């Protein structure tokens, strides 16, 4: 399983957060390629810019069994 994360402030490493669907659930994917394709679809500018400049502000993360936090996003 894989999930996507984005970073709001590239100067603050604590600002990474999971990408969620409209109901607040973390978007997860069985295959890494699916997660990367969705990341490109949702964040095309950031993903494309990372090829030419830094810092990286999007990523795909492998979910290890027993470590996934699927709590709804606080409102």
Biopython code that builds the backbone (N, CA, C, O; Angstrom):
import numpy as np
from Bio.PDB.StructureBuilder import StructureBuilder

atoms = [
    (1, "UNK", "N", (0.841, -1.176, 0.000)),
    (1, "UNK", "CA", (0.000, 0.000, 0.000)),
    (1, "UNK", "C", (0.895, 1.251, 0.000)),
    (1, "UNK", "O", (1.976, 1.278, 0.587)),
    (2, "UNK", "N", (0.390, 2.276, -0.684)),
    (2, "UNK", "CA", (1.115, 3.539, -0.794)),
    (2, "UNK", "C", (0.162, 4.693, -0.554)),
    (2, "UNK", "O", (-1.040, 4.579, -0.792)),
    (3, "UNK", "N", (0.706, 5.808, -0.079)),
    (3, "UNK", "CA", (-0.075, 7.026, 0.077)),
    (3, "UNK", "C", (0.759, 8.193, -0.435)),
    (3, "UNK", "O", (1.974, 8.084, -0.600)),
    (4, "UNK", "N", (0.084, 9.310, -0.682)),
    (4, "UNK", "CA", (0.751, 10.515, -1.177)),
    (4, "UNK", "C", (0.836, 11.530, -0.037)),
    (4, "UNK", "O", (-0.037, 11.593, 0.829)),
    (5, "UNK", "N", (1.903, 12.316, -0.062)),
    (5, "UNK", "CA", (2.035, 13.406, 0.892)),
    (5, "UNK", "C", (2.518, 14.653, 0.169)),
    (5, "UNK", "O", (3.242, 14.571, -0.823)),
    (6, "UNK", "N", (2.105, 15.810, 0.681)),
    (6, "UNK", "CA", (2.582, 17.091, 0.169)),
    (6, "UNK", "C", (3.105, 17.904, 1.340)),
    (6, "UNK", "O", (2.713, 17.695, 2.488)),
    (7, "UNK", "N", (3.988, 18.826, 1.031)),
    (7, "UNK", "CA", (4.593, 19.675, 2.065)),
    (7, "UNK", "C", (4.158, 21.112, 1.820)),
    (7, "UNK", "O", (4.375, 21.659, 0.739)),
    (8, "UNK", "N", (3.544, 21.720, 2.828)),
    (8, "UNK", "CA", (3.053, 23.085, 2.691)),
    (8, "UNK", "C", (4.169, 24.116, 2.681)),
    (8, "UNK", "O", (4.119, 25.084, 1.922)),
    (9, "UNK", "N", (5.169, 23.912, 3.515)),
    (9, "UNK", "CA", (6.270, 24.853, 3.630)),
    (9, "UNK", "C", (7.579, 24.099, 3.440)),
    (9, "UNK", "O", (7.992, 23.349, 4.324)),
    (10, "UNK", "N", (8.244, 24.288, 2.290)),
    (10, "UNK", "CA", (9.464, 23.521, 2.030)),
    (10, "UNK", "C", (10.605, 23.801, 3.015)),
    (10, "UNK", "O", (11.570, 23.039, 3.079)),
    (11, "UNK", "N", (10.495, 24.885, 3.776)),
    (11, "UNK", "CA", (11.528, 25.204, 4.757)),
    (11, "UNK", "C", (11.266, 24.581, 6.124)),
    (11, "UNK", "O", (12.102, 24.678, 7.022)),
    (12, "UNK", "N", (10.101, 23.940, 6.285)),
    (12, "UNK", "CA", (9.730, 23.337, 7.562)),
    (12, "UNK", "C", (9.424, 21.855, 7.353)),
    (12, "UNK", "O", (8.366, 21.527, 6.816)),
    (13, "UNK", "N", (10.306, 20.961, 7.755)),
    (13, "UNK", "CA", (10.098, 19.532, 7.506)),
    (13, "UNK", "C", (8.917, 18.929, 8.258)),
    (13, "UNK", "O", (8.568, 17.774, 8.011)),
    (14, "UNK", "N", (8.296, 19.669, 9.161)),
    (14, "UNK", "CA", (7.148, 19.144, 9.901)),
    (14, "UNK", "C", (5.825, 19.399, 9.189)),
    (14, "UNK", "O", (4.772, 19.029, 9.706)),
    (15, "UNK", "N", (5.856, 20.023, 8.014)),
    (15, "UNK", "CA", (4.603, 20.388, 7.340)),
    (15, "UNK", "C", (4.136, 19.383, 6.303)),
    (15, "UNK", "O", (3.244, 19.701, 5.516)),
    (16, "UNK", "N", (4.702, 18.178, 6.270)),
    (16, "UNK", "CA", (4.214, 17.136, 5.373)),
    (16, "UNK", "C", (2.860, 16.661, 5.875)),
    (16, "UNK", "O", (2.671, 16.485, 7.079)),
    (17, "UNK", "N", (1.912, 16.450, 4.957)),
    (17, "UNK", "CA", (0.627, 15.881, 5.346)),
    (17, "UNK", "C", (0.106, 14.956, 4.261)),
    (17, "UNK", "O", (0.460, 15.082, 3.088)),
    (18, "UNK", "N", (-0.739, 14.025, 4.675)),
    (18, "UNK", "CA", (-1.330, 13.058, 3.754)),
    (18, "UNK", "C", (-2.334, 13.750, 2.838)),
    (18, "UNK", "O", (-3.000, 14.705, 3.237)),
    (19, "UNK", "N", (-2.434, 13.257, 1.611)),
    (19, "UNK", "CA", (-3.452, 13.730, 0.681)),
    (19, "UNK", "C", (-4.721, 12.933, 0.985)),
    (19, "UNK", "O", (-4.694, 11.704, 1.060)),
    (20, "UNK", "N", (-5.829, 13.651, 1.158)),
    (20, "UNK", "CA", (-7.085, 13.023, 1.565)),
    (20, "UNK", "C", (-8.183, 13.255, 0.535)),
    (20, "UNK", "O", (-8.129, 14.199, -0.254)),
    (21, "UNK", "N", (-9.170, 12.382, 0.558)),
    (21, "UNK", "CA", (-10.317, 12.554, -0.326)),
    (21, "UNK", "C", (-11.295, 13.553, 0.309)),
    (21, "UNK", "O", (-11.069, 13.984, 1.440)),
    (22, "UNK", "N", (-12.367, 13.929, -0.387)),
    (22, "UNK", "CA", (-13.306, 14.913, 0.163)),
    (22, "UNK", "C", (-13.935, 14.513, 1.500)),
    (22, "UNK", "O", (-14.358, 15.384, 2.260)),
    (23, "UNK", "N", (-14.003, 13.219, 1.798)),
    (23, "UNK", "CA", (-14.580, 12.784, 3.076)),
    (23, "UNK", "C", (-13.557, 12.789, 4.214)),
    (23, "UNK", "O", (-13.902, 12.508, 5.362)),
    (24, "UNK", "N", (-12.297, 13.108, 3.897)),
    (24, "UNK", "CA", (-11.257, 13.181, 4.918)),
    (24, "UNK", "C", (-10.427, 11.929, 5.083)),
    (24, "UNK", "O", (-9.545, 11.882, 5.939)),
    (25, "UNK", "N", (-10.693, 10.908, 4.277)),
    (25, "UNK", "CA", (-9.923, 9.666, 4.362)),
    (25, "UNK", "C", (-8.633, 9.780, 3.542)),
    (25, "UNK", "O", (-8.620, 10.393, 2.475)),
    (26, "UNK", "N", (-7.566, 9.192, 4.043)),
    (26, "UNK", "CA", (-6.285, 9.195, 3.340)),
    (26, "UNK", "C", (-6.433, 8.398, 2.050)),
    (26, "UNK", "O", (-6.946, 7.279, 2.056)),
    (27, "UNK", "N", (-5.975, 8.986, 0.937)),
    (27, "UNK", "CA", (-5.987, 8.272, -0.336)),
    (27, "UNK", "C", (-4.875, 7.227, -0.314)),
    (27, "UNK", "O", (-3.716, 7.561, -0.070)),
    (28, "UNK", "N", (-5.218, 5.973, -0.564)),
    (28, "UNK", "CA", (-4.228, 4.897, -0.595)),
    (28, "UNK", "C", (-4.342, 4.144, -1.915)),
    (28, "UNK", "O", (-5.389, 4.134, -2.561)),
    (29, "UNK", "N", (-3.238, 3.519, -2.294)),
    (29, "UNK", "CA", (-3.135, 2.816, -3.569)),
    (29, "UNK", "C", (-2.396, 1.508, -3.366)),
    (29, "UNK", "O", (-1.483, 1.418, -2.545)),
    (30, "UNK", "N", (-2.795, 0.496, -4.119)),
    (30, "UNK", "CA", (-2.130, -0.802, -4.055)),
    (30, "UNK", "C", (-0.745, -0.755, -4.701)),
    (30, "UNK", "O", (0.189, -1.406, -4.232)),
    (31, "UNK", "N", (-0.621, 0.021, -5.781)),
    (31, "UNK", "CA", (0.628, 0.064, -6.536)),
    (31, "UNK", "C", (1.232, 1.462, -6.497)),
    (31, "UNK", "O", (0.518, 2.464, -6.540)),
    (32, "UNK", "N", (2.547, 1.513, -6.416)),
    (32, "UNK", "CA", (3.255, 2.787, -6.380)),
    (32, "UNK", "C", (2.990, 3.608, -7.640)),
    (32, "UNK", "O", (2.849, 4.829, -7.568)),
    (33, "UNK", "N", (2.921, 2.941, -8.796)),
    (33, "UNK", "CA", (2.690, 3.657, -10.056)),
    (33, "UNK", "C", (1.343, 4.377, -10.044)),
    (33, "UNK", "O", (1.225, 5.482, -10.574)),
    (34, "UNK", "N", (0.328, 3.754, -9.441)),
    (34, "UNK", "CA", (-0.991, 4.383, -9.346)),
    (34, "UNK", "C", (-0.924, 5.638, -8.481)),
    (34, "UNK", "O", (-1.520, 6.662, -8.816)),
    (35, "UNK", "N", (-0.202, 5.556, -7.376)),
    (35, "UNK", "CA", (-0.068, 6.698, -6.477)),
    (35, "UNK", "C", (0.675, 7.841, -7.175)),
    (35, "UNK", "O", (0.290, 9.003, -7.045)),
    (36, "UNK", "N", (1.728, 7.515, -7.907)),
    (36, "UNK", "CA", (2.491, 8.553, -8.612)),
    (36, "UNK", "C", (1.659, 9.202, -9.716)),
    (36, "UNK", "O", (1.758, 10.410, -9.934)),
    (37, "UNK", "N", (0.852, 8.423, -10.406)),
    (37, "UNK", "CA", (-0.007, 8.981, -11.456)),
    (37, "UNK", "C", (-1.051, 9.919, -10.858)),
    (37, "UNK", "O", (-1.324, 10.977, -11.425)),
    (38, "UNK", "N", (-1.636, 9.546, -9.724)),
    (38, "UNK", "CA", (-2.634, 10.400, -9.068)),
    (38, "UNK", "C", (-1.983, 11.664, -8.523)),
    (38, "UNK", "O", (-2.574, 12.742, -8.580)),
    (39, "UNK", "N", (-0.774, 11.535, -7.998)),
    (39, "UNK", "CA", (-0.042, 12.697, -7.500)),
    (39, "UNK", "C", (0.199, 13.691, -8.631)),
    (39, "UNK", "O", (0.023, 14.896, -8.450)),
    (40, "UNK", "N", (0.595, 13.194, -9.782)),
    (40, "UNK", "CA", (0.801, 14.051, -10.946)),
    (40, "UNK", "C", (-0.503, 14.688, -11.389)),
    (40, "UNK", "O", (-0.512, 15.847, -11.803)),
    (41, "UNK", "N", (-1.600, 13.958, -11.309)),
    (41, "UNK", "CA", (-2.910, 14.487, -11.688)),
    (41, "UNK", "C", (-3.364, 15.607, -10.743)),
    (41, "UNK", "O", (-3.879, 16.632, -11.189)),
    (42, "UNK", "N", (-3.169, 15.401, -9.434)),
    (42, "UNK", "CA", (-3.633, 16.371, -8.439)),
    (42, "UNK", "C", (-2.693, 17.556, -8.247)),
    (42, "UNK", "O", (-3.147, 18.660, -7.947)),
    (43, "UNK", "N", (-1.399, 17.343, -8.416)),
    (43, "UNK", "CA", (-0.388, 18.375, -8.173)),
    (43, "UNK", "C", (0.576, 18.467, -9.350)),
    (43, "UNK", "O", (1.777, 18.265, -9.170)),
    (44, "UNK", "N", (0.079, 18.767, -10.555)),
    (44, "UNK", "CA", (0.942, 18.719, -11.743)),
    (44, "UNK", "C", (2.091, 19.727, -11.708)),
    (44, "UNK", "O", (3.202, 19.406, -12.130)),
    (45, "UNK", "N", (1.844, 20.913, -11.222)),
    (45, "UNK", "CA", (2.892, 21.939, -11.215)),
    (45, "UNK", "C", (4.019, 21.555, -10.271)),
    (45, "UNK", "O", (5.190, 21.606, -10.646)),
    (46, "UNK", "N", (3.669, 21.167, -9.040)),
    (46, "UNK", "CA", (4.702, 20.808, -8.073)),
    (46, "UNK", "C", (5.522, 19.613, -8.549)),
    (46, "UNK", "O", (6.749, 19.623, -8.444)),
    (47, "UNK", "N", (4.862, 18.591, -9.068)),
    (47, "UNK", "CA", (5.580, 17.391, -9.514)),
    (47, "UNK", "C", (6.521, 17.730, -10.662)),
    (47, "UNK", "O", (7.666, 17.278, -10.673)),
    (48, "UNK", "N", (6.062, 18.510, -11.619)),
    (48, "UNK", "CA", (6.908, 18.860, -12.765)),
    (48, "UNK", "C", (8.066, 19.767, -12.353)),
    (48, "UNK", "O", (9.182, 19.601, -12.844)),
    (49, "UNK", "N", (7.815, 20.722, -11.458)),
    (49, "UNK", "CA", (8.889, 21.626, -11.020)),
    (49, "UNK", "C", (10.001, 20.890, -10.286)),
    (49, "UNK", "O", (11.162, 21.293, -10.357)),
    (50, "UNK", "N", (9.659, 19.821, -9.584)),
    (50, "UNK", "CA", (10.671, 19.078, -8.832)),
    (50, "UNK", "C", (11.743, 18.488, -9.725)),
    (50, "UNK", "O", (12.844, 18.190, -9.261)),
    (51, "UNK", "N", (11.435, 18.316, -11.005)),
    (51, "UNK", "CA", (12.432, 17.798, -11.944)),
    (51, "UNK", "C", (13.537, 18.823, -12.204)),
    (51, "UNK", "O", (14.662, 18.455, -12.543)),
    (52, "UNK", "N", (13.219, 20.101, -12.045)),
    (52, "UNK", "CA", (14.143, 21.168, -12.442)),
    (52, "UNK", "C", (14.641, 22.019, -11.284)),
    (52, "UNK", "O", (15.716, 22.612, -11.375)),
    (53, "UNK", "N", (13.888, 22.089, -10.207)),
    (53, "UNK", "CA", (14.275, 22.928, -9.072)),
    (53, "UNK", "C", (14.038, 22.165, -7.775)),
    (53, "UNK", "O", (13.495, 21.061, -7.793)),
    (54, "UNK", "N", (14.424, 22.724, -6.704)),
    (54, "UNK", "CA", (14.157, 22.129, -5.401)),
    (54, "UNK", "C", (13.438, 23.127, -4.553)),
    (54, "UNK", "O", (13.223, 24.254, -5.001)),
    (55, "UNK", "N", (13.069, 22.793, -3.406)),
    (55, "UNK", "CA", (13.116, 21.461, -2.811)),
    (55, "UNK", "C", (11.890, 20.631, -3.196)),
    (55, "UNK", "O", (10.924, 21.145, -3.760)),
    (56, "UNK", "N", (11.950, 19.370, -2.885)),
    (56, "UNK", "CA", (10.849, 18.444, -3.172)),
    (56, "UNK", "C", (9.680, 18.750, -2.236)),
    (56, "UNK", "O", (9.876, 18.876, -1.027)),
    (57, "UNK", "N", (8.459, 18.871, -2.783)),
    (57, "UNK", "CA", (7.288, 19.163, -1.954)),
    (57, "UNK", "C", (6.171, 18.136, -2.113)),
    (57, "UNK", "O", (5.092, 18.307, -1.548)),
    (58, "UNK", "N", (6.415, 17.080, -2.869)),
    (58, "UNK", "CA", (5.450, 15.983, -2.990)),
    (58, "UNK", "C", (6.209, 14.672, -2.874)),
    (58, "UNK", "O", (7.390, 14.589, -3.212)),
    (59, "UNK", "N", (5.506, 13.639, -2.386)),
    (59, "UNK", "CA", (6.158, 12.334, -2.297)),
    (59, "UNK", "C", (5.112, 11.232, -2.192)),
    (59, "UNK", "O", (3.968, 11.465, -1.801)),
    (60, "UNK", "N", (5.538, 10.029, -2.553)),
    (60, "UNK", "CA", (4.744, 8.822, -2.382)),
    (60, "UNK", "C", (5.445, 7.998, -1.310)),
    (60, "UNK", "O", (6.656, 7.784, -1.372)),
    (61, "UNK", "N", (4.677, 7.541, -0.331)),
    (61, "UNK", "CA", (5.230, 6.846, 0.825)),
    (61, "UNK", "C", (4.638, 5.446, 0.901)),
    (61, "UNK", "O", (3.430, 5.264, 0.746)),
    (62, "UNK", "N", (5.490, 4.465, 1.138)),
    (62, "UNK", "CA", (5.013, 3.091, 1.346)),
    (62, "UNK", "C", (4.457, 2.988, 2.759)),
    (62, "UNK", "O", (5.085, 3.429, 3.722)),
    (63, "UNK", "N", (3.273, 2.402, 2.868)),
    (63, "UNK", "CA", (2.640, 2.214, 4.174)),
    (63, "UNK", "C", (3.049, 0.854, 4.710)),
    (63, "UNK", "O", (2.758, -0.175, 4.101)),
    (64, "UNK", "N", (3.717, 0.852, 5.841)),
    (64, "UNK", "CA", (4.109, -0.402, 6.482)),
    (64, "UNK", "C", (2.952, -0.905, 7.327)),
    (64, "UNK", "O", (2.273, -0.110, 7.975)),
    (65, "UNK", "N", (2.720, -2.178, 7.332)),
    (65, "UNK", "CA", (1.603, -2.761, 8.065)),
    (65, "UNK", "C", (1.659, -2.358, 9.537)),
    (65, "UNK", "O", (2.691, -2.490, 10.195)),
    (66, "UNK", "N", (0.523, -1.863, 10.039)),
    (66, "UNK", "CA", (0.436, -1.475, 11.437)),
    (66, "UNK", "C", (0.881, -0.055, 11.727)),
    (66, "UNK", "O", (0.869, 0.363, 12.885)),
    (67, "UNK", "N", (1.281, 0.717, 10.689)),
    (67, "UNK", "CA", (1.759, 2.074, 10.944)),
    (67, "UNK", "C", (0.908, 3.146, 10.285)),
    (67, "UNK", "O", (1.168, 4.334, 10.473)),
    (68, "UNK", "N", (-0.105, 2.756, 9.516)),
    (68, "UNK", "CA", (-0.904, 3.734, 8.769)),
    (68, "UNK", "C", (-1.880, 4.459, 9.696)),
    (68, "UNK", "O", (-2.633, 3.824, 10.434)),
    (69, "UNK", "N", (-1.861, 5.761, 9.655)),
    (69, "UNK", "CA", (-2.770, 6.575, 10.451)),
    (69, "UNK", "C", (-3.914, 7.013, 9.548)),
    (69, "UNK", "O", (-3.742, 7.913, 8.727)),
    (70, "UNK", "N", (-5.063, 6.398, 9.687)),
    (70, "UNK", "CA", (-6.183, 6.704, 8.813)),
    (70, "UNK", "C", (-7.266, 7.510, 9.518)),
    (70, "UNK", "O", (-8.420, 7.511, 9.090)),
    (71, "UNK", "N", (-6.898, 8.195, 10.596)),
    (71, "UNK", "CA", (-7.868, 9.026, 11.296)),
    (71, "UNK", "C", (-8.339, 10.150, 10.390)),
    (71, "UNK", "O", (-7.563, 10.643, 9.571)),
    (72, "UNK", "N", (-9.595, 10.566, 10.519)),
    (72, "UNK", "CA", (-10.062, 11.707, 9.717)),
    (72, "UNK", "C", (-9.281, 12.959, 10.046)),
    (72, "UNK", "O", (-8.808, 13.137, 11.168)),
    (73, "UNK", "N", (-9.150, 13.812, 9.072)),
    (73, "UNK", "CA", (-8.435, 15.076, 9.241)),
    (73, "UNK", "C", (-9.204, 15.982, 10.200)),
    (73, "UNK", "O", (-10.421, 16.103, 10.064)),
    (74, "UNK", "N", (-8.545, 16.619, 11.159)),
    (74, "UNK", "CA", (-9.250, 17.513, 12.084)),
    (74, "UNK", "C", (-9.858, 18.681, 11.323)),
    (74, "UNK", "O", (-9.286, 19.166, 10.347)),
    (75, "UNK", "N", (-11.003, 19.118, 11.770)),
    (75, "UNK", "CA", (-11.681, 20.243, 11.114)),
    (75, "UNK", "C", (-11.421, 21.523, 11.821)),
    (75, "UNK", "O", (-11.915, 22.571, 11.404)),
]
sb = StructureBuilder()
sb.init_structure("model")
sb.init_model(0)
sb.init_chain("A")
sb.init_seg("    ")
for serial, (resi, resn, name, xyz) in enumerate(atoms, 1):
    if name == "N":
        sb.init_residue(resn, " ", resi, " ")
    sb.init_atom(name, np.array(xyz, "f"), 0.0, 1.0, " ", f" {name:<3s}", serial, name[0])
structure = sb.get_structure()
